[in-house]
Amino acid sequence: MWPFGWKGPSGFSPRSTAEQVTEGIDATGLTAIVTGASSGIGTETSRVLALRGAHVVMAVRNVDSGKKVKEEILKEIPNAKIDVMQLDLSSMESVRKFVSEFISLGLPLNLLINNAGIMAAPFMLSQDNIEMQFATNHVGHFLLTELLLDTMKKSASESNREGRIVIISSDAHHFTYRGGIRFDKINDESGYNSIQAYGQSKLANVLHANELTRRLKEEGVDITANSLHPGSIMTNLLRFHSVINSFVSMVGRFALKNVQQGAATTCYVALHPHVKGVSGEYFMDSNLSKAGSYAADVELAKKLWDFTSSLTSPK
C-alpha cells in the first residue's frame, strides 16, 4: 500500500477519488452491471460510471433502496442511463432469475462489477445451505459471472471493445483459515470464525479472478478479470460487529478512506486505458499490488473452481 498521500506508478494515490481516476474517460456505449449498488462504494461506482456515460444496471437486493439511489443520481446527472434490478446473491434462484431478466432486455454487457458483499456475519446458512459469507461473496458472484459470460463474449466481439470483469476482494484475504479454503468444512459451525470466514470468501474472490483469467486466455476471448482491495472504508459492511463499528466510526475520519476514495480502484480497473489487456492481477489504491501466497496458488484456484461449479450446478 502506498503511503496515504503518495502517488504510485499509475499517478494515483489512496486519496484519489473515483471521479479523479476516470477524469476524461468516455464510457458512452458501455453497459455495466454493478452488484450491491444501493449503498457504499457500489453506489459511488454506479454514479461515476453513469457520469462517464455508461449505461448502469444496479443489481440490488432491496429494489426500493436502489430506486432511491437512482433518483439521487438522476438529480445530479439528468441524462444518466440507469436501471434497477433485483438480485440476492445468497440465492442461486435469484441469480438465475436476474440473469434471465437481464438477457431478456437485449442489452450488451461490457463491464461486470462484482461488488456486493457481507462481512464478519454470525454463522448462518443461505437458502442453498451454504455458509452465508461464502455464498454471498463468492458463490453468488461465481454463478452470476458464469451465466453472463456468453453475453460478455458476444458484446466484446460485436463492439470490438474489451470486456472487463472486476471482482472486489479485500486484503482480509490474508486472514483466512489455515490452508486457504476449508473445502470439507465450508458449513462447519463448530469451527466457524466470522473474520476468517470473511477472509476465506475474499480469498475465493482473488482465486476466482485468477482462474477465470486463465480460462479466458485459453479461449482467446477479449475479456479481462481482475480483483482488488478497495481500502478500509467507512460503510455499513461492519454492521454485524458493533464494537468494531463504533471504533471505526471514531477513528475513521483520520485513518480510513471515504466512499469516493473507496470506489476509485474499482472505477480505475473498470475504465482506465492503462488497464487495457491487464488480467489476473490484484489492485489496490488504483495501482497494481500483490495478493497473498494462497492467492497465487494455481492448483488451489482450479480446485476452488471445480468445487464451486459442483455447488452451482443444477441438482
C-alpha positions as CSV (number, residue, x, y, z in Angstrom):
1,M,0.0,0.0,0.0
2,W,1.3,3.4,-0.9
3,P,1.5,6.0,2.0
4,F,-1.8,7.8,2.0
5,G,-0.7,10.9,0.1
6,W,1.9,9.4,-2.2
7,K,1.2,8.5,-5.8
8,G,2.0,5.1,-7.2
9,P,3.2,4.4,-10.8
10,S,-0.4,4.9,-12.2
11,G,-0.2,8.5,-11.0
12,F,-2.9,7.9,-8.4
13,S,-2.8,7.5,-4.6
14,P,-5.1,6.3,-1.8
15,R,-6.5,9.8,-1.7
16,S,-7.6,9.7,-5.3
17,T,-11.4,9.6,-5.9
18,A,-13.4,7.6,-8.4
19,E,-14.0,10.8,-10.4
20,Q,-10.3,11.7,-10.4
21,V,-9.2,8.3,-11.7
22,T,-11.8,8.4,-14.5
23,E,-11.4,12.0,-15.5
24,G,-11.6,12.5,-19.3
25,I,-12.7,8.9,-19.9
26,D,-15.7,8.4,-22.2
27,A,-17.7,5.3,-21.3
28,T,-20.5,6.0,-23.7
29,G,-21.8,2.8,-25.4
30,L,-20.7,0.6,-22.5
31,T,-23.2,-1.3,-20.4
32,A,-22.2,-2.2,-16.8
33,I,-23.8,-4.3,-14.1
34,V,-22.8,-3.3,-10.5
35,T,-23.8,-5.6,-7.7
36,G,-24.5,-4.2,-4.3
37,A,-25.2,-0.8,-5.9
38,S,-27.6,0.6,-3.4
39,S,-25.1,1.6,-0.8
40,G,-21.4,2.4,-0.1
41,I,-18.9,2.0,-2.9
42,G,-21.4,0.3,-5.0
43,T,-23.5,3.5,-5.2
44,E,-20.5,5.6,-5.9
45,T,-19.2,3.2,-8.6
46,S,-22.6,3.3,-10.2
47,R,-22.7,7.1,-10.1
48,V,-19.3,7.6,-11.6
49,L,-19.8,5.0,-14.3
50,A,-23.1,6.8,-15.2
51,L,-21.3,10.2,-15.1
52,R,-18.8,8.9,-17.6
53,G,-21.6,7.8,-19.9
54,A,-22.1,4.1,-19.2
55,H,-25.5,2.5,-19.1
56,V,-25.5,1.2,-15.5
57,V,-27.7,-1.7,-14.3
58,M,-27.8,-1.6,-10.5
59,A,-28.2,-5.1,-9.2
60,V,-29.6,-4.7,-5.7
61,R,-31.2,-6.9,-3.0
62,N,-33.6,-4.1,-2.0
63,V,-35.3,-2.6,-5.1
64,D,-36.8,0.3,-3.1
65,S,-33.4,1.4,-1.8
66,G,-32.0,1.0,-5.3
67,K,-34.7,3.2,-6.8
68,K,-33.9,5.9,-4.2
69,V,-30.2,5.8,-5.2
70,K,-31.2,6.0,-8.9
71,E,-33.3,9.1,-8.2
72,E,-30.4,10.8,-6.4
73,I,-28.1,10.1,-9.3
74,L,-30.6,11.4,-11.8
75,K,-30.9,14.6,-9.9
76,E,-27.2,15.2,-10.4
77,I,-26.9,13.6,-13.8
78,P,-30.3,14.0,-15.6
79,N,-29.2,12.2,-18.7
80,A,-27.8,9.1,-16.8
81,K,-28.9,5.7,-18.1
82,I,-29.7,3.6,-15.1
83,D,-31.8,0.6,-14.5
84,V,-32.5,-1.1,-11.1
85,M,-33.0,-4.9,-10.9
86,Q,-33.4,-7.2,-8.0
87,L,-30.6,-9.6,-7.1
88,D,-30.0,-11.6,-3.9
89,L,-26.5,-13.1,-4.3
90,S,-27.1,-15.5,-1.4
91,S,-29.8,-17.3,-3.5
92,M,-28.9,-19.2,-6.7
93,E,-32.5,-19.0,-7.7
94,S,-32.4,-15.2,-7.5
95,V,-29.1,-15.1,-9.5
96,R,-30.6,-17.2,-12.3
97,K,-33.8,-15.1,-12.3
98,F,-31.7,-11.9,-12.6
99,V,-29.7,-13.2,-15.5
100,S,-32.8,-14.4,-17.3
101,E,-34.4,-10.9,-16.9
102,F,-31.2,-9.1,-17.9
103,I,-30.7,-11.2,-21.1
104,S,-34.4,-10.6,-22.0
105,L,-33.6,-6.9,-22.2
106,G,-31.3,-7.5,-25.1
107,L,-28.6,-5.3,-23.7
108,P,-24.9,-5.8,-24.3
109,L,-22.6,-6.3,-21.3
110,N,-19.2,-4.8,-21.3
111,L,-18.4,-4.4,-17.6
112,L,-19.3,-6.7,-14.7
113,I,-18.6,-5.2,-11.3
114,N,-18.9,-7.9,-8.6
115,N,-19.0,-5.6,-5.7
116,A,-21.7,-6.8,-3.2
117,G,-20.7,-8.5,0.0
118,I,-21.3,-9.1,3.7
119,M,-18.6,-9.0,6.3
120,A,-17.9,-10.9,9.6
121,A,-21.5,-12.2,9.8
122,P,-22.5,-14.6,12.5
123,F,-22.8,-18.2,11.3
124,M,-25.9,-18.8,9.2
125,L,-26.7,-20.8,6.0
126,S,-28.1,-19.5,2.8
127,Q,-31.3,-20.9,1.4
128,D,-29.0,-23.2,-0.7
129,N,-27.5,-24.4,2.6
130,I,-24.1,-22.8,2.1
131,E,-22.3,-20.7,4.8
132,M,-23.7,-17.2,4.2
133,Q,-20.4,-15.2,3.6
134,F,-19.1,-17.8,1.2
135,A,-22.5,-18.0,-0.5
136,T,-22.9,-14.2,-0.9
137,N,-19.4,-13.1,-1.5
138,H,-18.2,-15.9,-3.7
139,V,-20.7,-18.5,-4.9
140,G,-23.3,-16.0,-6.0
141,H,-20.8,-13.9,-8.0
142,F,-19.3,-17.1,-9.5
143,L,-22.7,-18.2,-10.8
144,L,-23.6,-14.7,-11.9
145,T,-20.3,-14.4,-13.9
146,E,-20.7,-17.8,-15.5
147,L,-24.2,-17.2,-16.6
148,L,-23.3,-13.8,-18.1
149,L,-20.1,-14.8,-19.8
150,D,-21.7,-15.6,-23.2
151,T,-23.3,-12.2,-23.3
152,M,-20.0,-10.6,-22.4
153,K,-18.2,-12.6,-25.1
154,K,-20.8,-11.6,-27.7
155,S,-20.6,-7.9,-26.7
156,A,-16.8,-7.9,-26.8
157,S,-16.8,-9.5,-30.3
158,E,-19.5,-7.3,-31.8
159,S,-18.3,-4.0,-30.3
160,N,-14.6,-4.7,-30.7
161,R,-14.2,-3.3,-27.1
162,E,-12.6,-5.2,-24.3
163,G,-14.9,-6.6,-21.7
164,R,-13.8,-6.3,-18.1
165,I,-14.8,-8.3,-15.0
166,V,-13.9,-6.5,-11.8
167,I,-14.1,-8.5,-8.6
168,I,-14.0,-6.6,-5.3
169,S,-11.9,-8.6,-2.8
170,S,-10.1,-7.3,0.3
171,D,-6.7,-7.5,2.0
172,A,-8.7,-9.5,4.5
173,H,-8.0,-12.5,2.2
174,H,-4.7,-12.7,4.1
175,F,-6.6,-13.7,7.3
176,T,-8.3,-16.8,6.1
177,Y,-8.3,-20.2,7.6
178,R,-5.2,-22.4,7.5
179,G,-5.0,-23.9,4.1
180,G,-6.9,-21.1,2.5
181,I,-10.2,-22.7,1.7
182,R,-11.9,-25.2,4.0
183,F,-13.5,-27.3,1.2
184,D,-14.7,-30.0,3.5
185,K,-15.8,-27.7,6.3
186,I,-17.5,-24.8,4.5
187,N,-20.6,-25.3,6.6
188,D,-18.9,-26.4,9.8
189,E,-20.5,-24.2,12.5
190,S,-18.3,-25.6,15.3
191,G,-15.0,-24.3,13.8
192,Y,-16.6,-21.1,12.4
193,N,-14.8,-17.8,12.9
194,S,-16.6,-14.8,11.4
195,I,-13.4,-12.9,10.5
196,Q,-11.6,-15.9,9.0
197,A,-14.8,-16.9,7.1
198,Y,-14.8,-13.4,5.6
199,G,-11.1,-13.8,4.7
200,Q,-11.9,-17.2,3.1
201,S,-14.6,-15.6,0.9
202,K,-12.3,-12.8,-0.1
203,L,-9.5,-15.2,-1.0
204,A,-12.1,-17.0,-3.1
205,N,-12.7,-13.7,-5.0
206,V,-9.0,-13.4,-5.9
207,L,-8.7,-17.1,-6.9
208,H,-11.9,-16.8,-9.0
209,A,-10.4,-13.8,-10.9
210,N,-7.1,-15.7,-11.5
211,E,-8.6,-18.9,-12.7
212,L,-11.2,-17.1,-14.8
213,T,-8.3,-15.2,-16.4
214,R,-6.5,-18.5,-17.3
215,R,-9.6,-19.9,-18.9
216,L,-10.4,-16.7,-20.9
217,K,-6.8,-16.5,-22.2
218,E,-7.1,-20.2,-23.3
219,E,-10.2,-19.3,-25.3
220,G,-8.6,-16.2,-26.7
221,V,-11.5,-14.0,-25.5
222,D,-11.1,-10.3,-25.3
223,I,-12.3,-10.1,-21.6
224,T,-10.2,-9.4,-18.6
225,A,-10.8,-10.4,-15.0
226,N,-9.1,-8.7,-12.0
227,S,-9.6,-8.5,-8.3
228,L,-8.9,-5.6,-5.9
229,H,-8.7,-4.3,-2.4
230,P,-10.8,-1.1,-2.2
231,G,-9.2,0.1,1.0
232,S,-10.6,0.4,4.5
233,I,-13.8,2.4,4.1
234,M,-16.5,3.8,6.3
235,T,-19.5,1.8,5.1
236,N,-22.2,-0.4,6.7
237,L,-20.2,-3.6,6.0
238,L,-19.3,-3.9,9.7
239,R,-22.9,-3.8,10.8
240,F,-22.5,-7.3,12.4
241,H,-19.7,-6.1,14.7
242,S,-21.0,-3.2,16.9
243,V,-17.8,-2.8,18.9
244,I,-15.5,-2.6,15.8
245,N,-18.1,-0.4,14.0
246,S,-18.1,2.0,16.9
247,F,-14.3,2.2,16.9
248,V,-14.2,2.6,13.2
249,S,-16.7,5.5,13.4
250,M,-14.5,7.3,15.9
251,V,-11.1,6.9,14.0
252,G,-12.4,6.7,10.5
253,R,-12.2,10.4,9.6
254,F,-8.4,10.2,10.3
255,A,-7.4,6.7,9.1
256,L,-9.9,5.4,6.6
257,K,-11.0,6.3,3.1
258,N,-14.3,7.9,2.3
259,V,-16.6,6.3,-0.2
260,Q,-15.4,8.5,-3.1
261,Q,-11.9,7.2,-2.4
262,G,-13.1,3.7,-1.8
263,A,-14.7,3.4,-5.2
264,A,-11.6,4.7,-7.0
265,T,-9.8,1.4,-7.6
266,T,-13.0,-0.2,-8.9
267,C,-13.6,2.6,-11.4
268,Y,-9.9,2.7,-12.3
269,V,-9.8,-1.1,-13.1
270,A,-13.2,-0.9,-14.9
271,L,-12.4,2.1,-17.2
272,H,-8.9,3.3,-17.3
273,P,-6.9,2.7,-20.5
274,H,-3.8,1.8,-18.5
275,V,-5.5,-1.4,-17.5
276,K,-6.3,-2.5,-21.1
277,G,-5.2,-6.1,-21.6
278,V,-4.2,-6.5,-17.9
279,S,-5.8,-9.6,-16.4
280,G,-5.4,-11.9,-13.4
281,E,-3.9,-9.1,-11.3
282,Y,-4.6,-7.6,-7.9
283,F,-5.0,-3.9,-7.5
284,M,-5.0,-1.5,-4.5
285,D,-5.1,2.3,-4.4
286,S,-5.6,2.4,-8.2
287,N,-2.2,0.7,-8.7
288,L,-1.0,-2.9,-9.2
289,S,-0.4,-4.7,-6.0
290,K,0.4,-8.2,-4.7
291,A,-2.0,-10.6,-3.2
292,G,-1.2,-13.2,-0.5
293,S,0.6,-16.5,-1.0
294,Y,-2.7,-18.6,-1.1
295,A,-4.0,-16.3,-3.9
296,A,-1.0,-17.2,-6.1
297,D,-1.7,-21.0,-5.7
298,V,-2.8,-22.1,-9.2
299,E,-3.9,-25.6,-8.1
300,L,-6.0,-24.0,-5.2
301,A,-7.7,-21.8,-7.8
302,K,-8.5,-24.8,-10.0
303,K,-9.8,-26.8,-7.0
304,L,-12.0,-23.9,-6.0
305,W,-13.4,-23.6,-9.5
306,D,-14.3,-27.2,-9.6
307,F,-15.7,-27.1,-6.0
308,T,-17.9,-24.0,-6.8
309,S,-19.0,-25.5,-10.1
310,S,-20.3,-28.5,-8.2
311,L,-22.2,-26.2,-5.8
312,T,-23.8,-24.2,-8.5
313,S,-24.7,-27.0,-11.0
314,P,-28.4,-27.6,-11.2
315,K,-29.3,-30.5,-8.9
